[in-house]
Amino acid sequence: EECKNDIEAKKIAFSISNSPLVKTAIAGEDPNWGRIIMAIGKSTTNISPQQIKVKIGDFLIAENGSRVNDYNEANVHEYLKKEAVKIIVDLGINKTQEIKNISASQTMKQDLYSTIVWGCDLNEEYVKINKDYRS
């Protein structure tokens, strides 16, 4: 995810990674990109859904606020059966932004930020173990 600072990037990434709805979609092998968009929206109001691109693995799922035309749910469903899956989100923010230094008559480029977080799914066995656990 590309953001204006490390804190914003981590906040959004953790919102996706920690979302029970995203976790259950992964466990159920359901490529429900709306849950990913919801997790982003829950973490920030500075991003327009129209700018967001969502990929699951190498499969582009959504961009410009809607599902892509050549989306093949069966392929993504098969991908989600893997032990480890990637969700890649591009928030539609330019990779660099120009900063003008008027006193020096220069234009500098400032990189925007991205981050990677690891998470786990939330399946029925996990819920069963933890609901029956008692200390």
N, C-alpha and C positions, 0 to 999 in steps of 0.2 A: 504494500500500500504506500502511496506517495502522499506525504503530508508536509505541513509547514514546519514541524519540529518533531523531535523524537518522542516527546510526551504524547502528542496527538496521535502519532502513528501507533504507539504501543496501546493507547487507550482504545482505539478502534479495533486493532488486531485482537486484543484481549476480549473485547465485547463480542466479537465473532466467535472466538475460540471458547469462551465460557458460556455462550448462550445454550441453555438446555434445548431450545427448539432446533438449533443448528446441530447440536450433538445427537439428538434423536433422529434427525434427518440422515445424518451420516450412518448411524447404526442401522437404520432402516433402508439404507441404500437408495434414498429418495433425493434426487438432485433439486431440492426445493430452494431455488435462488432467492425467493421472496423472504425466506428466513434470514438469509445473509444480509440482504438490504435492510431488513428490520433491525438487525443487530448493529449495523452501521448507524442507522438513524437514531437508535437509542443512545449512542455514545457521543454524537455530535450533531449540531444543527447547521454547520458550516458547509456541508456538502450537498449538492443538488443530485437527486437520484438520476436525473437526465445525463449526468456526466460519468456515472459509475459503470465500469466493466467488471463482470464476474466471470472467472474461469474456474472450472473444477478440473484439475489435472491440466491437460492440454486443450480441453474443450471450452471454447467460448460459449457461455450460456446466455448472457444478457449484456446489452449495452444500450445507451440512449434511452434508458427507462423501460425497456421491454425486452422480451426474449428475442434472440437472433433468429433470422429466417431459416437457416440451415441447421437448427438445433435438432439433435437426434438423442432423445431421452434414453433410448435403449443402450446406446454406447456409454453414456455417462453412468447409467445404472450399473453396467458391467464394471466400469472403472471403480465405482464406490465399493465393490466387493474386495478390493485390495486391502492388505494389512494396514498400509499407510496411504493417505490421500492428501492432495494439496488443494487448498482453496486460495486462489489468487485474485486480489481485488485491486483494480486501478481506479482511484477516486477522481480521475480526470483533471488533476491539477498538473500544470506544466512542470516538467522535470527541473527546469531552472527558472529563476525569476531575475529580472534585471534590476539592479540597484544603481541609481544615478548619484554620483558624487559631484554635486554642482561646483564645489570649491576647487576640485581638481579636474573638472571637465572630463571625467571618466565614467564609463559604464562598466560595472562589475557584474559577474554572474554569481548567484548564490544557489547552491544545490538544495533541493527539497529532500525530504527524508522518507525512508522506508524501513520496515522492520519485519521480522519473522518471529512467530510464536508457535509453540507446540501445544497441542491439546489432545484430548481423547474423546471418544464418543460416549454416549450414555445409553447403554442397552439394558434389556430386561434383567439380565443376570446381575449387572452392577446394581441396579435398583433393588433387586431381591436380597443380595448380600448386605447392602447397607440398611435396608429397612429391618432386616432380621438381626442385625448386629446390636449387641447390647454390652456396654462396659460395666 
